Amino acid sequence: MSNGLSNLNTVYTVTANCQDCYRCVRVCPVKAISVRDGQACIEDDLCIKCGTCVRECPQHAKTIRSSLYMVKELMAFGRTVAASVAPSFAAVFDGWRATRLPAALRRLGFRYVSETAEGAILVTEETLKHTGEGNICTACPAVVNYIEKYRPEYVDMLIPVVSPMVAHGRLLKKRLGKSTAVVFIGPCAAKKLEAQRPENADAVDAVLTFTELLSWLDEEGIDLSTCSESGFESFGDLNKARLFPLQGGLLKTGNVECDGTNADIIHVSGAQDVINLLDIPPSKWNFTVVEPLFCAGGCINGPGISLDKNIFLRKQDIISYAEKASALPLSEIDRDISSEMVFESKNTGLILEDIDESRINQVLEAQGKLNPELQLNCGACGYESCRDNAIAVARGMAEPEMCIPYMRRLAQQRTDRIIETSPNGVVILDSELTIIHMNPAFQRMFMCNTSILGRRISYLVDADGYEKMASGSVDKYEAIKSKYGKKYHEQLYKLPAEKQFVGMYTDVTKIRFDESQIDLIKKQTVEQAKELLDHQIRFSQEMAHFLGKSTARSEDLVTRLMDLYEEQGPL
């Protein structure tokens, strides 16, 4: 019987929200994201469904495909639907909410509500029995996907045991009848793909994330504060199993001591740490048990969980619930279910073919980075190095335009090209009004060459407009002037951030002026005449003042001489 799960991509891009930031490319541990026409798309064959891109995308362009419609259909067809709730739920529904969640789920239509921690107990017991057949725990489907696709040399080291979700699904179907539909509710995107594996078709019918559950509760108007307190229908002593979503949770559930000083037993979480661990060749592994979780900190940091709360507070909520909660004392867990699993290599090598070195060099050369000294390896494109980016471009997974330094150079080259080929004269001055650049049209117009670079602009043209801008009296300036027998239209403006001035010149010697241009000339002439008149008035006033003072002093001197003559008499 088919479980009705969709074969559509588990994680996909909402293209309308994708904003060319390449954040998803940067954080994807397996670079399963291609960029075409500026849109970042997930390559399903390469994706391991870890959901890192979902958690990290600032525009929410990456999302986990919803399964709500499937669950509603299961309920609409009248089937008994049981909820298997992952132990990480206490990080979302903390405190008093944890005791109200079962009632809220029943109001949604679930006939039976149980904790996946039951399956965690079974998986832990079976895992520790099978350590002779492997040493990598397989509760995390993202880790399993990564090894099957990218580290096939470790497939034989995977302990052949199902995850708690699958074990609990089979347990519930045995307890409630095979016709029961089981819906797993948790924080993980990879669980959706795991449930689609043919060997797990008898265990789980649909998978919801906590994000989907919260959306559903909101849609139905169910407020947990209005729900009654009730417990889960769970059997057995689950206290330690409720710690399963934390790093080292499986080992804790199995009473295996691992305080970080063990040489042969380790637990690790986070994509990079898991990858670093698997960089060790299998021949050099001396581990008895390795418990890896792909999300940093464990399942409490999964992509389908609210991240508004600090991860350490989430951890406290899990521990607090495990200490306070209890299970039904009705029965022990039925351990007579199948827990065996077979893992196999998925050949991604057919997709990620090797790229010839000459092709890589072609891409680097086109981007102006063939010289290793020009390979900045800045990571802005999402890849760790320029070479990795070039390989991705050669594979059709990336675009040359993703390289920001490359695009900046192109933009600069295009700007320079526009300036250099412009029929209008362009000159750029520094803050001291000295020439730092001029295009060929400017040189032809004013009969000069680059030998005058570094001279003040007044050497060539009237610098009145520039001086006004430099003094701060105007921000831009426009005029029609004459020089060397030519009339030219001058437009000047500032570049405040660069502390530079730009002048644009058009030869209008042979152009018949229209009314607006004549008005500009008249206005300019009037302004210049007014400035000249003001200058003359100021000069006259200053001269009059000077002459007045001089005359007064002369008169005083003559008077004193005459007084002296009269006192002494004629000589």
C-alpha positions as CSV (number, residue, x, y, z in Angstrom):
1,M,0.0,0.0,0.0
2,S,1.4,3.4,-0.9
3,N,1.8,5.9,1.9
4,G,0.7,8.7,-0.5
5,L,3.8,10.8,0.1
6,S,4.8,13.3,-2.6
7,N,7.8,12.8,-4.8
8,L,8.2,16.5,-5.3
9,N,11.3,18.2,-4.0
10,T,11.3,18.2,-0.2
11,V,13.1,21.6,-0.1
12,Y,12.5,24.1,-2.9
13,T,12.9,27.8,-3.9
14,V,10.2,30.4,-3.8
15,T,11.6,32.2,-6.8
16,A,9.7,35.4,-6.2
17,N,11.6,35.8,-2.9
18,C,15.1,34.9,-4.2
19,Q,17.3,38.1,-4.1
20,D,20.7,37.1,-5.6
21,C,22.4,37.0,-2.2
22,Y,24.0,33.6,-2.6
23,R,23.6,32.9,1.1
24,C,22.1,29.5,0.4
25,V,25.0,28.6,-1.8
26,R,27.4,29.7,0.9
27,V,25.8,27.6,3.7
28,C,24.9,24.5,1.7
29,P,27.3,21.8,3.0
30,V,27.2,19.9,-0.3
31,K,26.7,22.8,-2.8
32,A,23.5,21.3,-4.1
33,I,22.2,24.7,-5.2
34,S,22.6,25.9,-8.8
35,V,22.2,29.5,-9.9
36,R,20.8,30.3,-13.3
37,D,19.6,33.8,-14.4
38,G,20.2,35.0,-10.9
39,Q,17.8,32.4,-9.4
40,A,19.1,29.9,-6.8
41,C,17.5,26.5,-7.4
42,I,18.0,23.3,-5.4
43,E,19.2,20.3,-7.3
44,D,17.2,17.5,-5.9
45,D,19.6,14.7,-6.9
46,L,22.4,16.4,-5.0
47,C,20.4,17.7,-2.0
48,I,20.6,15.8,1.3
49,K,17.5,17.6,2.8
50,C,19.4,19.0,5.8
51,G,17.4,22.2,5.5
52,T,20.4,24.4,6.2
53,C,19.3,26.7,3.4
54,V,15.8,27.0,4.9
55,R,17.2,28.0,8.2
56,E,19.7,30.5,6.8
57,C,17.8,32.2,3.9
58,P,17.1,35.8,5.0
59,Q,14.3,36.2,2.4
60,H,12.6,32.9,3.2
61,A,13.0,31.9,-0.4
62,K,14.0,28.4,0.6
63,T,11.2,26.4,2.2
64,I,10.2,22.9,3.2
65,R,7.3,21.6,1.1
66,S,4.1,21.4,3.1
67,S,2.4,18.1,3.8
68,L,-0.7,19.6,5.5
69,Y,-3.0,18.8,2.6
70,M,-1.9,15.1,2.8
71,V,-2.8,14.9,6.5
72,K,-6.1,16.6,6.0
73,E,-6.9,14.1,3.2
74,L,-6.1,11.2,5.5
75,M,-8.5,12.6,8.0
76,A,-11.1,13.4,5.4
77,F,-11.2,9.8,4.2
78,G,-12.1,8.6,7.7
79,R,-9.0,6.8,8.6
80,T,-7.7,6.6,12.1
81,V,-4.8,9.0,12.2
82,A,-2.2,8.8,14.9
83,A,0.4,11.5,15.7
84,S,4.0,10.5,16.5
85,V,5.4,13.6,18.1
86,A,9.2,14.0,18.2
87,P,10.7,14.6,21.6
88,S,12.1,18.0,20.4
89,F,8.5,19.3,20.7
90,A,9.2,20.6,24.2
91,A,11.6,23.2,22.7
92,V,8.6,24.7,20.8
93,F,5.8,24.0,23.2
94,D,7.6,24.7,26.4
95,G,6.3,24.8,30.0
96,W,2.5,24.6,30.4
97,R,2.1,24.3,26.6
98,A,3.6,20.8,26.6
99,T,0.7,19.5,28.7
100,R,-1.8,21.2,26.4
101,L,-0.4,20.0,23.1
102,P,-2.0,16.5,23.2
103,A,-5.5,18.1,23.5
104,A,-4.8,20.5,20.7
105,L,-3.7,17.7,18.4
106,R,-6.9,15.8,19.2
107,R,-8.9,18.9,18.3
108,L,-7.2,18.9,15.0
109,G,-8.5,15.4,14.4
110,F,-5.8,13.0,15.6
111,R,-7.3,9.9,17.3
112,Y,-4.2,8.9,19.0
113,V,-1.3,11.1,20.2
114,S,2.0,9.4,21.2
115,E,5.7,10.4,21.7
116,T,8.3,9.3,19.2
117,A,10.5,8.7,22.3
118,E,9.0,5.2,22.4
119,G,10.8,4.5,19.1
120,A,13.9,6.2,20.4
121,I,14.2,3.5,23.1
122,L,13.8,0.7,20.6
123,V,16.4,2.3,18.2
124,T,18.9,2.8,21.0
125,E,18.7,-0.8,22.2
126,E,19.0,-2.1,18.7
127,T,21.8,0.3,17.8
128,L,24.0,-0.8,20.7
129,K,23.3,-4.5,19.8
130,H,24.6,-3.9,16.2
131,T,27.8,-2.0,16.9
132,G,29.7,-5.0,15.6
133,E,28.1,-4.4,12.1
134,G,29.0,-0.7,12.0
135,N,29.8,2.2,14.2
136,I,27.9,5.2,12.9
137,C,24.5,5.7,14.4
138,T,21.7,6.3,11.8
139,A,19.0,8.2,13.7
140,C,19.7,11.3,11.7
141,P,18.5,11.0,8.1
142,A,20.5,14.0,6.8
143,V,23.7,12.2,7.9
144,V,22.6,9.0,6.2
145,N,21.8,11.0,3.0
146,Y,25.2,12.6,3.1
147,I,27.1,9.4,3.5
148,E,25.0,7.5,0.8
149,K,25.5,10.3,-1.7
150,Y,29.0,11.8,-0.9
151,R,30.9,9.4,1.3
152,P,30.1,5.9,0.0
153,E,33.2,4.5,1.6
154,Y,31.3,4.9,4.9
155,V,28.1,3.1,3.9
156,D,29.3,-0.2,5.4
157,M,30.0,1.6,8.6
158,L,26.4,2.7,9.1
159,I,24.7,0.7,11.8
160,P,21.8,-1.1,10.0
161,V,19.0,0.2,12.2
162,V,16.0,2.4,11.4
163,S,15.4,5.8,12.9
164,P,13.0,6.4,15.9
165,M,10.4,7.8,13.5
166,V,10.2,4.6,11.5
167,A,10.4,2.3,14.6
168,H,7.6,4.2,16.2
169,G,5.5,4.3,13.1
170,R,5.6,0.5,12.9
171,L,5.0,0.2,16.6
172,L,1.8,2.4,16.3
173,K,0.5,0.4,13.3
174,K,1.0,-2.8,15.2
175,R,-0.7,-1.4,18.3
176,L,-3.6,0.3,16.6
177,G,-4.0,-1.7,13.4
178,K,-2.4,-1.6,10.0
179,S,-5.1,0.6,8.6
180,T,-4.0,3.4,11.0
181,A,-2.3,6.3,9.3
182,V,0.8,7.6,11.2
183,V,1.8,11.3,10.9
184,F,5.2,12.1,12.3
185,I,5.6,15.7,13.6
186,G,9.1,17.0,14.2
187,P,11.7,19.6,13.3
188,C,13.4,17.9,10.4
189,A,13.1,18.3,6.6
190,A,15.0,15.1,5.9
191,K,12.3,13.1,7.6
192,K,10.0,13.8,4.7
193,L,12.4,12.1,2.3
194,E,13.2,9.3,4.8
195,A,9.4,8.5,4.9
196,Q,9.4,8.2,1.1
197,R,12.0,5.4,1.0
198,P,10.2,2.3,-0.2
199,E,11.5,0.2,2.8
200,N,9.7,2.7,5.1
201,A,6.3,2.7,3.3
202,D,4.8,0.5,6.1
203,A,5.8,2.9,8.9
204,V,4.8,6.6,8.2
205,D,2.1,8.1,6.0
206,A,3.0,11.8,6.3
207,V,5.5,14.1,7.9
208,L,4.8,17.5,9.3
209,T,7.3,20.0,10.7
210,F,6.6,22.0,13.9
211,T,6.3,25.1,11.7
212,E,3.5,23.4,9.7
213,L,1.8,22.4,12.9
214,L,1.9,25.9,14.3
215,S,0.5,27.2,11.0
216,W,-2.3,24.6,11.2
217,L,-3.2,25.5,14.7
218,D,-3.4,29.1,13.8
219,E,-5.5,28.3,10.7
220,E,-8.0,26.4,12.9
221,G,-8.0,29.1,15.6
222,I,-6.8,26.7,18.3
223,D,-5.2,28.5,21.2
224,L,-3.3,26.2,23.5
225,S,-4.4,28.3,26.5
226,T,-8.0,27.1,25.8
227,C,-7.0,23.4,25.6
228,S,-7.3,21.2,28.6
229,E,-4.3,19.5,30.2
230,S,-3.8,15.9,29.1
231,G,-1.0,13.5,28.5
232,F,0.4,11.6,25.6
233,E,-0.6,8.0,25.0
234,S,2.9,6.7,25.5
235,F,4.2,3.6,27.2
236,G,7.4,2.8,29.0
237,D,10.0,4.8,30.9
238,L,10.8,7.6,28.5
239,N,12.6,10.1,30.7
240,K,16.1,9.6,29.1
241,A,14.6,9.0,25.6
242,R,13.1,12.4,25.8
243,L,16.7,13.7,25.6
244,F,17.2,12.0,22.3
245,P,17.1,15.3,20.2
246,L,20.1,16.7,22.0
247,Q,23.7,16.1,20.9
248,G,24.6,12.7,22.5
249,G,21.0,11.9,23.2
250,L,21.1,8.4,21.9
251,L,24.2,7.6,24.0
252,K,22.4,9.1,27.0
253,T,19.3,7.0,26.4
254,G,21.4,3.9,26.3
255,N,23.3,4.8,29.5
256,V,26.5,5.1,27.6
257,E,28.9,7.5,29.3
258,C,30.5,10.0,26.9
259,D,31.8,13.1,28.6
260,G,34.1,14.1,25.7
261,T,37.2,12.4,27.0
262,N,36.3,9.0,25.5
263,A,38.7,7.9,22.7
264,D,36.4,5.4,21.1
265,I,32.9,6.8,21.7
266,I,32.0,10.3,20.4
267,H,29.0,12.4,19.6
268,V,29.1,15.3,17.2
269,S,26.7,17.8,15.7
270,G,26.8,20.5,13.0
271,A,27.3,20.0,9.3
272,Q,31.0,21.1,9.3
273,D,32.0,19.0,12.3
274,V,30.3,15.9,10.8
275,I,32.0,16.5,7.5
276,N,35.4,17.1,9.2
277,L,34.9,13.8,11.1
278,L,34.2,12.0,7.8
279,D,37.3,13.4,6.3
280,I,39.2,10.9,8.4
281,P,39.9,7.8,6.2
282,P,37.9,4.8,7.4
283,S,41.2,2.9,7.8
284,K,42.1,5.3,10.6
285,W,38.9,5.1,12.5
286,N,39.3,3.6,15.9
287,F,35.8,4.5,17.1
288,T,33.3,2.0,18.6
289,V,30.3,4.2,18.4
290,V,29.8,7.6,16.7
291,E,26.6,9.5,17.1
292,P,26.4,12.3,14.5
293,L,23.6,14.9,14.1
294,F,23.7,17.2,11.1
295,C,22.1,20.2,12.8
296,A,24.4,22.0,15.2
297,G,23.2,21.3,18.8
298,G,21.0,18.5,17.6
299,C,17.4,18.3,16.5
300,I,16.4,21.3,18.6
301,N,18.1,23.4,15.9
302,G,16.3,21.8,12.9
303,P,14.9,23.8,10.0
304,G,11.3,23.0,10.9
305,I,11.5,24.5,14.4
306,S,11.1,28.1,15.6
307,L,14.5,29.7,15.9
308,D,13.2,32.8,17.8
309,K,14.4,31.3,21.1
310,N,18.0,30.9,22.0
311,I,19.2,27.4,21.4
312,F,20.4,27.0,25.0
313,L,17.0,27.9,26.3
314,R,15.6,25.3,23.9
315,K,17.9,22.7,25.5
316,Q,16.8,23.7,28.9
317,D,13.2,23.2,27.9
318,I,13.9,19.7,26.7
319,I,15.7,18.7,29.9
320,S,13.0,20.3,32.0
321,Y,10.2,18.3,30.2
322,A,12.2,15.1,30.5
323,E,12.5,15.5,34.3
324,K,8.8,16.3,34.9
325,A,6.9,14.2,32.3
326,S,5.8,10.6,32.9
327,A,4.4,7.8,30.7
328,L,1.3,5.6,31.0
329,P,2.0,2.8,33.4
330,L,-0.3,0.5,31.3
331,S,2.3,-1.5,29.5
332,E,5.9,-1.9,28.4
333,I,6.8,-1.1,24.8
334,D,6.3,-3.9,22.4
335,R,9.8,-4.7,21.1
336,D,8.7,-7.2,18.5
337,I,8.9,-5.0,15.4
338,S,11.3,-4.9,12.5
339,S,14.2,-2.4,13.1
340,E,16.6,-3.6,10.4
341,M,17.7,-1.2,7.6
342,V,19.8,-1.5,4.5
343,F,21.8,1.5,3.3
344,E,23.4,1.8,-0.1
345,S,25.6,4.2,-2.1
346,K,23.8,6.7,-4.3
347,N,26.2,7.6,-7.2
348,T,26.3,11.4,-7.4
349,G,29.5,11.0,-9.4
350,L,27.4,10.6,-12.5
351,I,26.0,14.1,-11.9
352,L,29.2,15.8,-10.6
353,E,31.6,14.6,-13.3
354,D,35.2,15.6,-13.2
355,I,36.0,18.9,-15.0
356,D,39.1,19.1,-17.2
357,E,41.8,21.5,-15.9
358,S,41.8,23.4,-19.2
359,R,38.1,24.1,-18.8
360,I,38.6,25.4,-15.3
361,N,41.4,27.7,-16.6
362,Q,39.1,29.0,-19.3
363,V,36.6,30.1,-16.7
364,L,39.2,31.7,-14.6
365,E,40.7,33.5,-17.6
366,A,37.3,34.8,-18.6
367,Q,36.8,36.2,-15.1
368,G,40.3,37.7,-15.2
369,K,41.5,35.4,-12.4
370,L,43.9,33.0,-14.2
371,N,46.8,34.5,-12.2
372,P,46.6,33.0,-8.7
373,E,47.4,36.4,-7.2
374,L,44.1,37.7,-8.6
375,Q,42.1,34.9,-7.0
376,L,40.8,36.6,-3.9
377,N,38.9,33.6,-2.5
378,C,36.6,36.0,-0.8
379,G,33.6,33.7,-0.7
380,A,31.1,36.3,-1.8
381,C,29.9,34.0,-4.5
382,G,29.1,31.3,-2.0
383,Y,32.1,29.1,-2.8
384,E,35.2,28.8,-0.6
385,S,37.6,29.6,-3.4
386,C,37.7,31.1,-6.9
387,R,38.7,27.6,-8.2
388,D,35.6,26.0,-6.7
389,N,33.4,28.7,-8.3
390,A,35.1,28.1,-11.7
391,I,34.4,24.3,-11.3
392,A,30.7,25.1,-10.5
393,V,30.5,27.4,-13.5
394,A,32.0,24.7,-15.8
395,R,29.4,22.3,-14.4
396,G,26.5,24.7,-15.1
397,M,25.9,25.0,-11.4
398,A,27.0,28.7,-11.1
399,E,27.3,31.8,-13.2
400,P,30.4,34.0,-13.8
401,E,28.3,37.0,-12.6
402,M,28.2,35.5,-9.1
403,C,31.8,36.8,-8.6
404,I,31.4,40.3,-7.1
405,P,35.0,41.4,-7.8
406,Y,34.6,40.3,-11.4
407,M,31.3,42.2,-11.8
408,R,32.9,45.2,-10.2
409,R,35.7,45.2,-12.7
410,L,33.2,44.8,-15.5
411,A,31.2,47.7,-14.3
412,Q,34.4,49.8,-14.0
413,Q,35.5,48.8,-17.5
414,R,32.1,49.7,-18.9
415,T,32.1,53.0,-17.1
416,D,35.6,53.7,-18.4
417,R,34.6,52.6,-21.9
418,I,31.6,55.0,-21.9
419,I,33.8,57.9,-20.7
420,E,36.6,57.2,-23.1
421,T,34.3,56.9,-26.2
422,S,31.9,59.7,-25.2
423,P,31.7,62.5,-27.9
424,N,31.5,65.0,-25.0
425,G,34.5,66.2,-23.2
426,V,34.9,64.8,-19.6
427,V,37.4,66.0,-17.1
428,I,37.8,64.9,-13.4
429,L,39.4,67.1,-10.8
430,D,40.6,66.5,-7.3
431,S,39.7,68.6,-4.3
432,E,42.5,71.1,-5.2
433,L,40.9,71.6,-8.7
434,T,43.9,69.8,-10.4
435,I,43.2,67.6,-13.4
436,I,43.4,63.8,-12.6
437,H,41.7,62.5,-15.7
438,M,40.4,63.7,-19.0
439,N,38.9,61.8,-22.0
440,P,40.1,62.1,-25.6
441,A,37.1,64.4,-26.5
442,F,38.1,66.9,-23.9
443,Q,41.7,66.8,-25.1
444,R,40.6,67.5,-28.7
445,M,38.3,70.3,-27.6
446,F,40.9,72.2,-25.6
447,M,43.9,71.2,-27.7
448,C,45.8,69.5,-24.9
449,N,47.2,66.1,-23.9
450,T,47.9,64.0,-20.8
451,S,51.1,66.0,-20.1
452,I,48.9,68.6,-18.3
453,L,47.6,66.1,-15.8
454,G,48.3,67.5,-12.3
455,R,47.8,71.1,-13.4
456,R,44.9,73.3,-12.2
457,I,41.9,73.4,-14.5
458,S,42.3,77.2,-14.7
459,Y,45.3,76.5,-17.0
460,L,42.8,75.4,-19.7
461,V,39.4,76.9,-19.0
462,D,37.6,79.4,-16.9
463,A,37.5,77.8,-13.4
464,D,34.8,80.1,-12.0
465,G,32.2,77.3,-11.7
466,Y,34.6,74.9,-10.1
467,E,35.7,77.5,-7.5
468,K,32.1,78.2,-6.6
469,M,31.5,74.5,-6.0
470,A,34.8,74.2,-4.0
471,S,33.7,77.1,-1.8
472,G,30.4,75.4,-1.1
473,S,28.3,78.2,-2.6
474,V,26.8,75.9,-5.2
475,D,26.4,72.1,-5.7
476,K,26.3,72.2,-9.5
477,Y,27.0,74.7,-12.2
478,E,26.0,75.2,-15.9
479,A,27.2,77.8,-18.4
480,I,27.9,78.5,-22.0
481,K,31.4,80.0,-22.5
482,S,33.9,80.7,-25.2
483,K,37.6,79.8,-25.5
484,Y,40.0,79.3,-28.3
485,G,37.4,80.6,-30.7
486,K,34.9,77.9,-29.6
487,K,31.7,78.1,-27.7
488,Y,31.1,75.3,-25.3
489,H,28.4,74.2,-22.9
490,E,29.8,73.4,-19.5
491,Q,28.1,71.3,-16.9
492,L,29.8,70.7,-13.6
493,Y,28.9,68.7,-10.5
494,K,30.5,67.3,-7.3
495,L,31.4,63.8,-6.2
496,P,31.3,64.5,-2.4
497,A,32.3,61.0,-1.3
498,E,35.3,61.0,-3.6
499,K,36.1,64.7,-3.0
500,Q,36.2,65.2,-6.7
501,F,34.6,67.4,-9.3
502,V,33.4,66.4,-12.8
503,G,33.1,68.6,-15.8
504,M,31.2,67.7,-19.0
505,Y,31.8,69.9,-22.1
506,T,29.9,70.0,-25.4
507,D,31.1,72.0,-28.4
508,V,28.2,74.2,-29.4
509,T,30.2,76.5,-31.8
510,K,28.2,75.5,-34.9
511,I,24.8,75.0,-33.1
512,R,22.1,77.5,-33.4
513,F,20.8,78.2,-29.9
514,D,17.1,77.8,-29.1
515,E,15.3,80.1,-26.7
516,S,16.2,78.1,-23.6
517,Q,19.9,78.2,-24.5
518,I,19.7,82.0,-25.3
519,D,18.0,82.5,-21.9
520,L,20.9,80.6,-20.3
521,I,23.4,82.9,-22.0
522,K,21.4,86.0,-21.1
523,K,21.1,84.8,-17.5
524,Q,24.8,84.0,-17.4
525,T,25.7,87.4,-18.9
526,V,23.6,89.2,-16.4
527,E,25.1,87.3,-13.6
528,Q,28.6,87.9,-14.8
529,A,27.8,91.7,-15.3
530,K,26.3,91.8,-11.8
531,E,29.4,90.1,-10.4
532,L,31.6,92.6,-12.3
533,L,29.5,95.6,-11.1
534,D,29.6,94.3,-7.5
535,H,33.4,93.9,-7.8
536,Q,33.8,97.4,-9.2
537,I,31.6,98.9,-6.4
538,R,33.6,97.1,-3.8
539,F,36.8,98.2,-5.4
540,S,35.6,101.9,-5.6
541,Q,34.5,101.8,-2.0
542,E,37.8,100.4,-0.8
543,M,39.7,103.0,-2.9
544,A,37.5,105.8,-1.6
545,H,38.1,104.6,1.9
546,F,41.8,104.4,1.2
547,L,41.9,107.8,-0.5
548,G,39.9,109.4,2.2
549,K,42.3,108.1,4.8
550,S,45.2,109.3,2.7
551,T,43.8,112.8,2.2
552,A,43.0,113.1,5.8
553,R,46.5,112.2,6.8
554,S,48.0,114.6,4.1
555,E,45.8,117.4,5.4
556,D,46.9,116.8,8.9
557,L,50.5,116.8,7.9
558,V,50.2,120.1,6.0
559,T,48.4,121.7,8.9
560,R,51.1,120.7,11.3
561,L,53.8,122.1,9.0
562,M,52.0,125.4,8.7
563,D,51.6,125.6,12.5
564,L,55.3,124.9,12.9
565,Y,56.1,127.7,10.3
566,E,53.9,130.2,12.1
567,E,55.5,129.4,15.5
568,Q,59.1,129.8,14.2
569,G,58.6,132.5,11.8
570,P,60.1,132.8,8.3
571,L,63.4,131.1,7.8
